[in-house]
């Protein structure tokens, strides 16, 4: 690709085409054999989003009780139990226990309060800034930037795991090293 813009446009067009084909054919048996996508193909947006909104409402109500510093890590279940909505039982017993809000922004807001969420957003802003600066010299960084954007989007409906954190920290370290190389002119 001759320019960064062409690379970005080609990546976005490819992602849009793949997403369209996937959602148009998600009932196909083919997707059952593709790791990761097999579960996504079975997701019913109406049921899952309804349940998540009910759980998020419990988290939001809990946040309002302790807005500055939050409830602490791994304590989402306190608010979920306190503000439990019985409408979740319609979807089965599995929906009666949530230990995570399945939304990284709400999780930071609930567990670490407004200070923790602002710290997370500020840190991610710094990572984007460094990535943008590095992209000027290393166009292949666009794939990392797109990955970071994908991480934030998936974080709206999925909770983090150790594997995700590990890859994220490795990404941060790589970008920071490239950024320092540029700043020090190495």
C-alpha positions in Angstrom: 0.0 0.0 0.0 1.3 3.4 -0.9 -0.1 5.3 1.9 -1.4 4.8 5.4 -4.8 6.0 4.4 -5.1 3.3 1.7 -4.1 0.7 4.3 -6.7 2.0 6.8 -9.4 2.1 4.2 -8.6 -1.4 2.9 -8.7 -2.7 6.4 -12.0 -1.1 7.2 -13.6 -2.2 4.0 -12.4 -5.8 4.6 -13.8 -5.7 8.1 -17.2 -4.4 6.9 -17.4 -7.0 4.2 -16.5 -9.8 6.5 -19.0 -8.6 9.2 -21.7 -8.4 6.6 -21.1 -11.9 5.3 -20.8 -13.2 8.8 -24.1 -11.8 10.0 -25.9 -12.7 6.8 -24.8 -16.3 7.1 -24.5 -16.7 10.9 -27.1 -19.5 10.9 -24.8 -21.6 8.6 -23.2 -24.7 10.1 -19.9 -23.5 8.8 -19.5 -21.0 11.7 -20.0 -23.7 14.3 -16.5 -25.0 13.5 -14.7 -21.6 13.6 -13.3 -21.1 17.1 -14.6 -17.8 18.7 -17.1 -17.1 15.9 -19.2 -20.2 16.8 -20.3 -18.6 20.0 -20.8 -15.2 18.4 -23.1 -16.8 15.8 -25.3 -18.2 18.5 -25.8 -14.9 20.2 -29.4 -13.5 20.2 -29.0 -9.7 20.5 -32.5 -9.2 21.8 -32.2 -11.6 24.8 -28.5 -10.9 25.6 -28.8 -7.2 25.4 -32.0 -7.1 27.5 -30.3 -9.1 30.2 -27.2 -7.0 30.1 -29.2 -3.8 30.4 -30.9 -5.2 33.5 -27.5 -6.1 35.0 -26.0 -2.8 34.0 -28.8 -1.0 35.7 -27.9 -2.8 38.9 -24.3 -1.7 38.5 -25.3 1.8 37.8 -27.4 2.0 40.9 -24.5 0.6 42.9 -22.1 3.2 41.4 -24.4 6.0 42.5 -24.0 4.8 46.1 -20.2 5.0 45.9 -19.4 7.3 43.0 -15.9 8.5 43.9 -13.9 5.3 44.7 -16.3 2.5 43.9 -16.8 -0.8 45.6 -13.5 -2.4 44.9 -12.3 -5.1 42.4 -14.4 -8.3 42.0 -17.3 -6.8 44.0 -19.9 -6.3 41.2 -22.0 -9.1 42.6 -22.7 -7.0 45.7 -24.6 -4.4 43.7 -26.1 -7.1 41.4 -27.6 -8.9 44.3 -28.7 -5.8 46.1 -30.5 -4.4 43.0 -31.4 -7.7 41.3 -34.2 -7.5 38.8 -36.4 -10.7 38.8 -37.0 -10.3 35.1 -33.6 -11.9 34.6 -35.0 -15.2 35.8 -37.1 -15.5 32.7 -33.9 -16.3 30.8 -33.0 -19.1 33.1 -31.1 -19.7 36.4 -27.8 -18.8 34.8 -28.9 -15.2 34.7 -29.4 -14.9 38.4 -25.7 -14.5 39.2 -23.4 -12.0 37.6 -19.9 -11.4 39.0 -18.9 -9.0 36.2 -20.9 -6.4 34.3 -19.7 -7.5 30.9 -18.7 -3.9 30.1 -15.2 -2.7 30.9 -16.3 1.0 31.3 -19.1 0.1 33.7 -16.7 -2.3 35.5 -14.1 0.5 36.0 -16.9 2.9 37.0 -18.4 0.5 39.5 -15.3 -1.1 41.0 -12.9 1.9 41.0 -15.4 4.8 40.9 -15.2 7.9 38.8 -11.5 8.4 39.6 -10.7 4.9 38.3 -12.7 5.3 35.1 -11.1 8.7 34.4 -7.6 7.1 35.0 -8.4 4.3 32.6 -9.7 6.7 29.9 -6.7 9.0 30.4 -4.3 6.0 30.1 -6.0 4.8 26.9 -5.9 8.3 25.5 -2.1 8.4 26.2 -1.8 5.0 24.4 -3.7 6.3 21.4 -1.5 9.4 21.3 1.7 7.4 21.4 0.3 5.0 18.7 -0.6 8.0 16.5 2.9 9.4 16.8 4.5 6.0 16.1 2.2 5.5 13.1 3.8 8.4 11.3 7.1 6.5 11.0 5.9 2.9 11.2 2.7 2.5 9.1 2.3 -1.2 10.1 1.2 0.1 13.6 -2.2 0.7 12.0 -3.0 -3.0 12.8 -2.3 -2.3 16.5 -4.4 0.8 16.5 -7.3 -1.1 14.9 -6.8 -3.9 17.5 -6.9 -1.3 20.3 -10.2 0.1 18.9 -11.5 -3.5 18.6 -10.6 -4.1 22.2 -12.5 -1.1 23.4 -15.6 -2.0 21.2 -15.6 -5.6 22.4 -15.2 -4.3 26.0 -18.7 -2.8 25.7 -20.2 -6.3 25.9 -17.5 -8.7 27.2 -15.5 -8.8 30.4 -11.7 -8.9 30.4 -9.8 -12.1 31.0 -6.1 -12.7 31.7 -5.3 -13.5 28.1 -6.8 -10.2 26.9 -4.9 -8.2 29.6 -1.7 -10.0 28.7 -2.0 -9.0 25.0 -3.0 -5.5 25.9 0.0 -5.0 28.2 2.3 -6.4 25.5 0.8 -4.0 23.0 1.3 -1.1 25.4 4.9 -2.1 26.0 5.6 -2.4 22.3 4.0 1.0 21.4 5.8 2.7 24.3 9.1 1.3 23.2 8.6 2.5 19.6 7.5 5.9 21.0 10.6 6.2 23.1 12.7 5.3 20.2 11.2 8.1 18.2 11.5 10.6 21.0 15.1 9.7 21.6 15.8 9.4 17.9 17.2 5.9 18.1 
